[in-house]
Amino acid sequence: MSAGVEAAERPSQRIENLRRMAASCRACPLWEHATQTVFGEGPQDADIMFVGEQPGDKEDLAGRPFVGPAGSLLDRALAEAGIDRGRVYVTNAVKHFKFEPRGKRRLHKRPNASEIKICRRWLDDEIEVIHPRLIVALGATAAQGLAEQAIPIQINRGKILDPPNGLRIFVTIHPSALLRLEDEEEKRSGYASFVNDLRSVEQLTKS
């Protein structure tokens, strides 16, 4: 196991141990400016794991994944798709908030390939403990972290990837992409398509 987790431990204890170890991770420079490590959360017997890019500003301050605007949008879409947020495990490919200061604001900055690769150790252990039936990659960074190669989102959206590492990955957009849309009709259409993707996820875990 990449982080030295003992196989004999209960899944809940293993996740807590991983969370504690990740809290002191200094493997890449991102920890220096982030408030804290933001580890995944959810039931250890979850059938579905959602993987995003990285914590945002709200997540960095709260220490929890998907609690900001994108998380609220994800919660609403999950509810419309018939998926209980409390029954899924949510995490990110990178566990520290990468940003650039702009006055008093901290603006998101996309993690690079090296940062994604270094942080993969924690994601690997989360997957090993949770052992989900399906992993949902929310956006390009998540897909790259999971498949260990660049994955174009638009041509792979709604598809199941079966990379050499044996994972079963469903590809869709990150909800933050919807928040960046300015046209109201595009927002409505994009959100409806995202909900349809999540409905497909629900069906795939039942089949």
Number of C-alpha atoms within 10 A of each C-alpha: 11 10 13 10 16 11 11 7 11 11 17 15 13 20 23 13 17 20 18 13 15 20 16 11 17 10 11 13 12 20 18 11 12 18 16 23 25 27 28 24 19 18 17 21 16 17 18 25 26 19 27 26 24 27 30 26 21 16 23 22 15 16 19 20 23 25 19 18 16 17 19 13 18 22 19 14 22 19 14 15 19 12 18 11 16 12 15 18 23 24 24 27 31 30 30 30 29 25 18 12 10 8 7 6 10 14 15 15 13 15 19 11 14 10 20 25 17 14 20 20 15 24 22 16 19 24 16 13 19 21 17 22 16 20 25 26 29 24 23 21 29 28 29 20 27 28 20 17 14 14 20 14 20 12 9 14 18 21 14 18 20 12 13 8 9 9 18 17 23 24 27 25 23 22 22 17 14 18 14 9 13 9 8 9 10 12 16 13 11 18 19 14 15 22 19 17 21 24 17 16 22 18 10 14 12 9 5
